[in-house]
Amino acid sequence: MRTGIERLTENLGLTLVGKTEAIRLVLVALLAGGHALLEDVPGVGKTLLAKSLARSIDGKFQRIQCTPDLLPSDITGTNIWNQSNAEFEFLPGPVFANVVLADEINRATPRTQSALLEVMEERQVTVDGVSRQVPHPFFVIATQNPIEYQGTFPLPEAQMDRFTISLSLGYPSEAEELQMLQRIKGGITVEELQPCISLAEVLELRRLCSNIKLETSLQQYIITLVRATREHEEITLGASPRGAVALQKATQALAFLLGRDYAIPDDVKFLAPYVLSHRLIPSGGRRANTIIERLLKEVAIP
């Protein structure tokens, strides 16, 4: 399993230049059994990351281009009438895949956004009263542009809470951008990327991550940190109990990725901004990341 993790990280690095930390965070979300929200400008590799991950784990990939006219049935699927046998048949939507990219998710209407709520949490889709399980593992990578807000619908707090991690890929450095241009001629493409682990191995990795040891004092540290967001005077809405669960699972996954069978406070400190910031509603136009960094200095480390 340790070799599998190393192969997976190296495989993603074949197509993505200089995104080591972003790759690690996305793998944390995958192994924690959650989902990832990528908030960044166009053209920095968000779609490439999602497609490369799907190819690397030998999973089915589906892309949803979110637009204001997108309907919930365009995501979940619908029943269609089959004249040959005179009965309705279910036509699966794009969520019936292992890795689903919801591109520019904030351009979909709230009604369509809500279609993702059940499947992201329950791993099932209910159409006309019939519930159907999506494939396992199931992993959603959603993207949104933090700069352009015209024609967008902000994600509600309930949906933001479904994402284990929120991150930004950022622009590459000058050297990395040069390397990216050089790879266009002689590098490997996503279509040429070979699977390095199987879907069954991904599920086994998730099981192993859930067995990573956390001392009670470290769990108390997580709880204290999460509860501090609810009592902070600069935060209108703090992190929910789901946020505490997500932070614990992400901490276990990070410890596993780093080769340990136990978690330490530094794991929590590193992940807190990525796991908690998008769950907060700061007051007065303040930045959630800044508040989280301040809380990490104020809350006592076990």
N, C-alpha and C positions, 0 to 999 in steps of 0.2 A: 504493500500500500504506500509506503514511503517513496519507493521508486516510481509508483504511479503518479504521485503528486509532483515529483520532480519532472517527469516526462510531460505532464500536462502544462506546467509552468513554462518549460522550454518550448513546447509546441506553440503556445500562444505568443511567445516572444519572437517566433519566426515571421509573424505577420505584423506585429505591433512593435514599434520602435520606441524605446525609452518609457514604457508604461508599466514598469515593474510593480510599483505600489498600487496602481489601479487594477492590475491583474490580480494581485494578492487580495485586494478588497472584494473584487467580484467573486473570487473563489471562496472567500469567507462567507459571502452571502449564499453562494450555492451550497456549500457544505453545511451551513447552519439551517438549511431547509427554508430559506427565505427568498426575497427578491431584491433587485437592485434598481435604484433610480439614478440615472446619469443626467446631471444638469450642466449642460455645456453648449457652446456655440457650434454651429454646423461645421463639419469637415475635420474633426479632430480624432475620428476613429471609433465612434460609438457603435455604428452598425458593423464595422469590421470586427470589433471585439465580440459582439454577439454571435456573428456568423462563425468566427474562428472557434469560439467556445463550443458551439453546436457540432462543428466538424471534429473537434478534438475528442469529444466524449461519444462520438458516433450516434448522436441524437438527431431527431427530426427538428428542423428549424422552420419557423413561420414568422413572417413580418406583417405587422398591421400598421398601415400608414393612416394615422388618425387625422380626420378632417371633420368639419362641422356637420357634414351630411352623412357621416358614418352612423349606422344603426346598431343597436345592441345585437341583433341577429347576425350582423356581419362579423361579429366577434365570436359569439357562442355557437352559431349554427341555427338551422331551422328545419322544420318538417315540410317536405314537399310531396305533392300528390304524384304517385306513380300509376299511370294509366294501365300499364301492362298487368299489374296484379291488383289494381283497384284498392290501394291502401297508401297511407302516408309513410314515407321513409325519412329518416333523419339524415340531413346533410351536415356533417361536422364543420364547425368553424375553425379559424386558424388557432384557437387556443388548444386544440387537440394536437399538441406538439410537446417536445421536451424543453426546447428553448424558444420563447416567444419574445419578439422585439416589438414593443408598442412605441412606435416612433412618433415624437411630438404629441405625447398623450394629452397635453393640456389644450390641444386644438379640437379634441372631441367634446361633444356636449356632455353636461353632467349625467344625462340619462344613459349615454353610451359608456361613460366612464364607470358608472355603477355596475355595468355588466361584468366588469373585471373583479368586483369586490368578492363575490362568492367564490369564483375559481381561484383567486389568489390565496384565499384563506382556507377554503374547504377542499380544494383540488377536485371540484366537481362542477358541472354545469346543469342547470335545471331549465328545461324547455318544455312547455305545455304540461307541466306537472311531473315530468319524468327526469330523474337525476342520472347523469352519466359521469363516470370518473374520467379525468384526463390522464394521459400517460405519466408514469413515474420514471425518473424524477421529472418534476415540472418546475420551470424556472422562468420568471418574467424579468426582462430588462426593459425598463421604460426610459424614454428620453424626453427632455423638454429644454427649450431654449430660454435661458434666464434673462436674455436681453430684450427680445421682442415679445411684447404682450398684446399687440393688436390682433383681435380675432381669436383670443385664447380664453379658456375657462379654467381658472385656478383649481387645482385638485383639492377636494374637501379633506378635512382633517382625518376622517375615517379611512380614506384611501391612502393618504400619506403614511398613516400608521401601519399599512400593510407592507411597506418596504423596509427590509431589514437595514439596508445601508443606502445612503445617498452620497454621491461623490461627483467630482469634476475631473475629467481627464486632463484638461489644460493644454496649452500650446507646447509643442516640443521645443527643446533648446536648439540653437543654431546647428550644433554638431548632429543632433538627432534628426533634424529636418533634412540635412544633407545626406545622412545615411538613408533616410526614407526615399529620397530621390534616386539614390544609387541602386536601391533595391528594386525600383520599377523595372530596370533593365535585366537584372540577373537574379532577383529575389524570388521567393516562393509566393504564389497567390493563394487565396482562401480555397479555391477549387482544387488546388494541388495538395492542400494540407491533409495529412493522413490521421485517422483516429489513433489516439495513444492509450486511451482507457475505454472501458465499456460502460454502458449505463448501469449494469449490475455492480461494477466497481464503484461508481459514484454513490450508489445507495449504501454500499458497504463502508465507504469513507464517511458518509453521514452518520452511520451507526457508531463508528469508532470515535468521531468527534463528540458525540453525545456522552461518551464514557470518560472524557477528559475530566480530571479531578479539579474540583473547586472547593477550597476551604470555606467553612461557614463565615469566617471573617471577610473573605473576598466577596461572598454573596451579600453580606451586610454592607460592604462598601458600595456595591452596585445599587442596592436599595436606597442607601443614604444619598447617593448622587442623583438618582431618579427623583426621589422625594424633594430634594433641594430645588429642582426645576419647578415644582408645583408651588413652592413657597417664596420663590424669588420675586422681588418687587418689580423687576424689569420684564417679567414674563407673564403674559395674559393667560396662556394655556400651557401647562407643563406636560411632561411625558406621561403616558399612560402605563398601567401595569404590563401591557403588551410590549412597551418599550424596554422594561426591565428584563422581560423574558428574552427579547431579541438581543439585548446587550450581553446576557449570560451565554446564549447560544453562539453568538459571534465571537465572544472571548474564547470559548472552547475550540471553535474552528480555527482561530488564529494561532492558539497554542499548538494545535495539531500541525498546522502548516509550518510552524517554526521548529517542529521536531520534538516537542515536549509532550508528556502525558499528564501535565498539570498546568494550570493557569496561574499567572502572577498579576499583581496590580498594574504593571506596565502595559499588559495586554488591554486592560480596561481603559487606561488613560489614552492609549493610542486610538482605540475604537470609539470612544464616547462621542467625539465631534461628528463622526460619520453615522452613528446609530441614533443619536438623540437630536441633533440640530434640526432635521426636517420635521420632527414631531412637535416642535415648540412654536408658539406664536409670541414673539417678543412685542413689547409695547414701545410706542414712540419711535418706530423706525429703526430700532436697534438690531444688531446682527446676532443671530442665534449662536454662531460659532464663537464669537467673542465672549458671550455669556458663559458658554460651556467651558471655555478655557479658563475663565475666572473661577468657576465652580471647582474645577479640577485642582486649583491651587488652594481653595478654601477648605474643601472636604478632606478630612484626615485620612491618610493612607494606612491600611492595616499592616 
